[in-house]
Amino acid sequence: MRRCASPSWRSRRWRPELLVERALTLATPGSRVIIGITGSPGAGKTTLARELVAGINSGSDVARAAYLPMDGFHLANVTLDRLGLRGRKGAIETFDGWGFVALLERLLVERDHDVFAPSFERTVDEGIAGEVVIPPEADIVVVEGNYLLVDRPPWDRIAGLLAETWFCETGADERLARLVVRHSEHGRSPEAALEWASTVDGANALLIEATKERADLVVSGTAAI
């Protein structure tokens, strides 16, 4: 297991430009690196990842960085129904963890062609195959997902594939408020949204928060890049 970040680094408030600079220093000429952004549901991982990619690419003539969400590896709803897991969608066992790990391994060695990956469309609550494209020129891939630091198979193979993993941290009350809005916007009643955010998302957060000590860096999820 990689050495964790020191407490002094954990408590540091990282400015946006320093996060971009840090990401760029991790790049190695002639190879590709993957930076992981993890954190509990509603922490702001997607915003952080997307804006980090935009910040890296803003200073380059080519798109050096690409964004890869783990959410595309949700199991299909028909599979969740068959397994009796539909009511826990988003829990670690409702993802194709082995497929996700295999994709990360491919990204580190397949540099002469586009690598395609699935995305997740919340309006239909399903993954979409091949919508994400990682082009050959992208030498930095920013991958975002809940379970990047979980210490159980197959997830425990991920840390060794990443140059660094950053934990996106936001207070529990703020995360809950964001999740209620998100679930409400996608069809749940306010009561159902709060129930899901408190129970399903809340249970997932307990597992994810316990992985924070394995992160190389802890980044605020309340400050935009």
C-alpha beads as a LAMMPS data file, in Angstrom:
LAMMPS data file: protein, C-alpha beads

225 atoms
224 bonds

1 atom types
1 bond types

-500.0 500.0 xlo xhi
-500.0 500.0 ylo yhi
-500.0 500.0 zlo zhi

Masses

1 110.0

Atoms # bond

1 1 1 0.000 0.000 0.000
2 1 1 1.257 3.450 -0.799
3 1 1 2.339 5.835 1.897
4 1 1 -0.487 8.134 2.988
5 1 1 -0.225 11.896 3.003
6 1 1 1.071 13.522 6.162
7 1 1 -1.388 15.253 8.530
8 1 1 0.043 18.672 7.612
9 1 1 -0.774 18.060 3.951
10 1 1 -4.248 16.846 4.857
11 1 1 -5.108 20.059 6.669
12 1 1 -3.807 22.338 3.939
13 1 1 -6.422 24.243 1.913
14 1 1 -5.403 23.764 -1.701
15 1 1 -5.963 26.641 -4.102
16 1 1 -7.286 25.712 -7.553
17 1 1 -4.139 26.675 -9.414
18 1 1 -2.077 24.524 -7.054
19 1 1 -4.264 21.496 -7.769
20 1 1 -3.704 21.944 -11.505
21 1 1 0.011 22.422 -10.938
22 1 1 0.167 19.314 -8.750
23 1 1 -1.614 17.260 -11.401
24 1 1 0.814 18.436 -14.081
25 1 1 3.838 17.474 -11.976
26 1 1 2.528 13.902 -11.818
27 1 1 2.655 13.531 -15.610
28 1 1 5.555 11.492 -16.987
29 1 1 6.830 12.096 -20.538
30 1 1 5.944 9.227 -22.856
31 1 1 3.467 7.598 -20.508
32 1 1 0.013 8.126 -19.050
33 1 1 -0.940 8.734 -15.419
34 1 1 -4.305 8.373 -13.746
35 1 1 -5.347 10.666 -10.910
36 1 1 -8.222 9.484 -8.743
37 1 1 -10.799 11.692 -7.069
38 1 1 -12.947 9.964 -4.485
39 1 1 -15.293 10.952 -1.672
40 1 1 -18.772 10.341 -0.347
41 1 1 -21.979 10.894 -2.346
42 1 1 -22.656 14.601 -2.781
43 1 1 -19.129 15.669 -1.877
44 1 1 -18.498 17.419 -5.210
45 1 1 -16.264 14.836 -6.913
46 1 1 -17.717 15.342 -10.376
47 1 1 -17.346 19.124 -10.253
48 1 1 -13.798 18.858 -8.944
49 1 1 -12.786 16.283 -11.564
50 1 1 -14.328 18.132 -14.507
51 1 1 -12.853 21.472 -13.504
52 1 1 -9.438 19.946 -12.865
53 1 1 -9.471 18.551 -16.413
54 1 1 -10.552 21.937 -17.764
55 1 1 -7.789 23.658 -15.812
56 1 1 -5.121 21.320 -17.155
57 1 1 -6.329 21.633 -20.726
58 1 1 -6.633 25.405 -20.606
59 1 1 -2.863 25.743 -20.676
60 1 1 -2.227 23.283 -23.497
61 1 1 -2.609 23.265 -27.284
62 1 1 -3.967 19.693 -27.091
63 1 1 -6.367 18.053 -24.660
64 1 1 -3.807 16.559 -22.314
65 1 1 -6.366 15.562 -19.701
66 1 1 -9.504 13.430 -19.961
67 1 1 -12.331 12.828 -17.502
68 1 1 -13.485 9.312 -16.619
69 1 1 -16.464 8.736 -14.282
70 1 1 -16.814 5.407 -12.458
71 1 1 -20.621 5.720 -12.602
72 1 1 -20.688 4.141 -16.064
73 1 1 -19.936 0.842 -14.346
74 1 1 -23.269 0.741 -12.502
75 1 1 -24.859 -2.646 -13.113
76 1 1 -27.905 -2.416 -15.382
77 1 1 -31.254 -2.080 -13.648
78 1 1 -32.398 -5.442 -15.008
79 1 1 -29.341 -7.028 -13.401
80 1 1 -29.952 -5.225 -10.125
81 1 1 -33.548 -6.463 -10.152
82 1 1 -32.367 -10.031 -10.719
83 1 1 -29.886 -9.737 -7.852
84 1 1 -32.365 -8.000 -5.556
85 1 1 -30.145 -4.929 -5.315
86 1 1 -32.226 -2.246 -7.045
87 1 1 -33.088 -0.625 -3.725
88 1 1 -29.374 -0.247 -2.932
89 1 1 -28.206 1.173 -6.259
90 1 1 -24.973 3.043 -5.682
91 1 1 -23.674 0.615 -3.052
92 1 1 -20.325 -0.961 -3.801
93 1 1 -21.839 -4.314 -4.793
94 1 1 -23.991 -2.635 -7.458
95 1 1 -20.955 -1.792 -9.623
96 1 1 -18.904 -3.902 -12.022
97 1 1 -15.714 -3.449 -10.042
98 1 1 -13.717 -5.978 -12.068
99 1 1 -14.642 -4.277 -15.317
100 1 1 -13.658 -0.897 -13.908
101 1 1 -10.256 -2.157 -12.762
102 1 1 -9.681 -3.756 -16.163
103 1 1 -10.366 -0.442 -17.885
104 1 1 -7.854 1.390 -15.683
105 1 1 -5.256 -1.260 -16.514
106 1 1 -5.958 -0.818 -20.240
107 1 1 -5.563 2.949 -19.994
108 1 1 -2.010 2.595 -18.725
109 1 1 -0.847 0.450 -21.639
110 1 1 -3.079 1.276 -24.614
111 1 1 -1.743 4.583 -25.889
112 1 1 -1.979 4.234 -29.680
113 1 1 -5.769 4.374 -30.070
114 1 1 -8.945 5.743 -28.516
115 1 1 -10.112 3.857 -25.440
116 1 1 -13.880 3.893 -24.977
117 1 1 -15.688 3.719 -21.651
118 1 1 -19.309 3.822 -20.479
119 1 1 -20.977 6.899 -19.015
120 1 1 -24.041 7.119 -16.788
121 1 1 -27.191 8.999 -17.764
122 1 1 -29.247 10.007 -14.741
123 1 1 -32.340 10.856 -16.785
124 1 1 -32.725 7.192 -17.718
125 1 1 -30.859 5.848 -14.675
126 1 1 -28.684 3.601 -16.842
127 1 1 -25.175 3.381 -18.237
128 1 1 -24.425 4.253 -21.866
129 1 1 -21.760 2.130 -23.520
130 1 1 -18.818 3.801 -25.252
131 1 1 -19.824 7.426 -24.663
132 1 1 -16.576 8.397 -22.907
133 1 1 -13.517 8.589 -25.157
134 1 1 -9.950 8.681 -23.854
135 1 1 -7.814 9.799 -26.833
136 1 1 -4.169 8.751 -27.300
137 1 1 -2.898 12.273 -26.610
138 1 1 -4.439 12.378 -23.120
139 1 1 -1.512 11.671 -20.809
140 1 1 -3.503 12.557 -17.678
141 1 1 -6.776 10.768 -16.943
142 1 1 -8.832 12.059 -14.022
143 1 1 -11.028 9.242 -12.768
144 1 1 -13.808 9.972 -10.308
145 1 1 -15.759 7.554 -8.142
146 1 1 -16.872 6.561 -4.670
147 1 1 -14.815 3.462 -4.012
148 1 1 -11.317 4.136 -5.308
149 1 1 -9.698 3.539 -1.915
150 1 1 -11.754 0.634 -0.592
151 1 1 -9.464 -2.120 0.683
152 1 1 -11.266 -5.212 -0.650
153 1 1 -11.099 -7.107 -3.948
154 1 1 -11.168 -5.975 -6.670
155 1 1 -11.140 -2.378 -5.474
156 1 1 -7.869 -2.828 -3.602
157 1 1 -6.107 -3.122 -6.972
158 1 1 -6.991 0.454 -7.918
159 1 1 -4.577 2.378 -5.669
160 1 1 -1.582 0.757 -7.358
161 1 1 -2.819 1.963 -10.749
162 1 1 -3.186 5.618 -9.759
163 1 1 -0.465 8.224 -9.515
164 1 1 -2.371 9.798 -6.628
165 1 1 -5.844 9.665 -5.112
166 1 1 -7.485 12.804 -3.754
167 1 1 -10.333 12.653 -1.278
168 1 1 -13.024 15.277 -1.888
169 1 1 -14.380 16.278 1.518
170 1 1 -17.595 18.171 2.249
171 1 1 -19.552 18.435 5.495
172 1 1 -22.356 15.926 6.059
173 1 1 -25.129 18.543 6.157
174 1 1 -24.046 20.101 2.863
175 1 1 -23.724 16.708 1.215
176 1 1 -27.204 15.703 2.377
177 1 1 -28.720 18.924 1.028
178 1 1 -27.042 18.406 -2.360
179 1 1 -28.240 14.808 -2.549
180 1 1 -31.845 15.711 -1.748
181 1 1 -31.806 18.266 -4.571
182 1 1 -30.198 15.754 -6.960
183 1 1 -32.680 12.990 -6.220
184 1 1 -35.616 15.395 -6.391
185 1 1 -34.485 16.669 -9.791
186 1 1 -34.512 13.106 -11.070
187 1 1 -38.048 12.249 -10.107
188 1 1 -38.205 11.412 -6.417
189 1 1 -40.573 13.237 -4.103
190 1 1 -38.884 15.425 -1.462
191 1 1 -39.688 12.802 1.159
192 1 1 -38.336 9.934 -0.939
193 1 1 -35.256 11.962 -1.865
194 1 1 -34.464 12.601 1.788
195 1 1 -35.046 8.948 2.649
196 1 1 -32.698 7.718 -0.070
197 1 1 -30.029 10.302 0.745
198 1 1 -30.170 9.450 4.437
199 1 1 -30.254 5.656 4.163
200 1 1 -28.733 4.335 0.918
201 1 1 -26.306 7.216 0.344
202 1 1 -25.705 7.479 4.068
203 1 1 -24.682 3.830 4.350
204 1 1 -22.331 4.193 1.377
205 1 1 -20.780 7.289 2.952
206 1 1 -19.827 5.323 6.077
207 1 1 -17.715 2.961 3.971
208 1 1 -16.211 5.749 1.875
209 1 1 -15.341 8.084 4.756
210 1 1 -13.386 5.251 6.369
211 1 1 -11.043 5.232 3.350
212 1 1 -9.974 8.873 3.692
213 1 1 -6.754 8.021 5.549
214 1 1 -5.501 6.200 2.461
215 1 1 -5.735 9.318 0.280
216 1 1 -2.679 11.250 -0.855
217 1 1 -4.538 14.542 -0.516
218 1 1 -7.769 15.819 1.005
219 1 1 -9.433 18.564 -1.031
220 1 1 -12.415 20.731 -0.092
221 1 1 -15.553 19.943 -2.069
222 1 1 -16.999 23.368 -1.403
223 1 1 -14.458 25.463 -3.319
224 1 1 -14.654 25.561 -7.100
225 1 1 -11.538 25.192 -9.190

Bonds

1 1 1 2
2 1 2 3
3 1 3 4
4 1 4 5
5 1 5 6
6 1 6 7
7 1 7 8
8 1 8 9
9 1 9 10
10 1 10 11
11 1 11 12
12 1 12 13
13 1 13 14
14 1 14 15
15 1 15 16
16 1 16 17
17 1 17 18
18 1 18 19
19 1 19 20
20 1 20 21
21 1 21 22
22 1 22 23
23 1 23 24
24 1 24 25
25 1 25 26
26 1 26 27
27 1 27 28
28 1 28 29
29 1 29 30
30 1 30 31
31 1 31 32
32 1 32 33
33 1 33 34
34 1 34 35
35 1 35 36
36 1 36 37
37 1 37 38
38 1 38 39
39 1 39 40
40 1 40 41
41 1 41 42
42 1 42 43
43 1 43 44
44 1 44 45
45 1 45 46
46 1 46 47
47 1 47 48
48 1 48 49
49 1 49 50
50 1 50 51
51 1 51 52
52 1 52 53
53 1 53 54
54 1 54 55
55 1 55 56
56 1 56 57
57 1 57 58
58 1 58 59
59 1 59 60
60 1 60 61
61 1 61 62
62 1 62 63
63 1 63 64
64 1 64 65
65 1 65 66
66 1 66 67
67 1 67 68
68 1 68 69
69 1 69 70
70 1 70 71
71 1 71 72
72 1 72 73
73 1 73 74
74 1 74 75
75 1 75 76
76 1 76 77
77 1 77 78
78 1 78 79
79 1 79 80
80 1 80 81
81 1 81 82
82 1 82 83
83 1 83 84
84 1 84 85
85 1 85 86
86 1 86 87
87 1 87 88
88 1 88 89
89 1 89 90
90 1 90 91
91 1 91 92
92 1 92 93
93 1 93 94
94 1 94 95
95 1 95 96
96 1 96 97
97 1 97 98
98 1 98 99
99 1 99 100
100 1 100 101
101 1 101 102
102 1 102 103
103 1 103 104
104 1 104 105
105 1 105 106
106 1 106 107
107 1 107 108
108 1 108 109
109 1 109 110
110 1 110 111
111 1 111 112
112 1 112 113
113 1 113 114
114 1 114 115
115 1 115 116
116 1 116 117
117 1 117 118
118 1 118 119
119 1 119 120
120 1 120 121
121 1 121 122
122 1 122 123
123 1 123 124
124 1 124 125
125 1 125 126
126 1 126 127
127 1 127 128
128 1 128 129
129 1 129 130
130 1 130 131
131 1 131 132
132 1 132 133
133 1 133 134
134 1 134 135
135 1 135 136
136 1 136 137
137 1 137 138
138 1 138 139
139 1 139 140
140 1 140 141
141 1 141 142
142 1 142 143
143 1 143 144
144 1 144 145
145 1 145 146
146 1 146 147
147 1 147 148
148 1 148 149
149 1 149 150
150 1 150 151
151 1 151 152
152 1 152 153
153 1 153 154
154 1 154 155
155 1 155 156
156 1 156 157
157 1 157 158
158 1 158 159
159 1 159 160
160 1 160 161
161 1 161 162
162 1 162 163
163 1 163 164
164 1 164 165
165 1 165 166
166 1 166 167
167 1 167 168
168 1 168 169
169 1 169 170
170 1 170 171
171 1 171 172
172 1 172 173
173 1 173 174
174 1 174 175
175 1 175 176
176 1 176 177
177 1 177 178
178 1 178 179
179 1 179 180
180 1 180 181
181 1 181 182
182 1 182 183
183 1 183 184
184 1 184 185
185 1 185 186
186 1 186 187
187 1 187 188
188 1 188 189
189 1 189 190
190 1 190 191
191 1 191 192
192 1 192 193
193 1 193 194
194 1 194 195
195 1 195 196
196 1 196 197
197 1 197 198
198 1 198 199
199 1 199 200
200 1 200 201
201 1 201 202
202 1 202 203
203 1 203 204
204 1 204 205
205 1 205 206
206 1 206 207
207 1 207 208
208 1 208 209
209 1 209 210
210 1 210 211
211 1 211 212
212 1 212 213
213 1 213 214
214 1 214 215
215 1 215 216
216 1 216 217
217 1 217 218
218 1 218 219
219 1 219 220
220 1 220 221
221 1 221 222
222 1 222 223
223 1 223 224
224 1 224 225
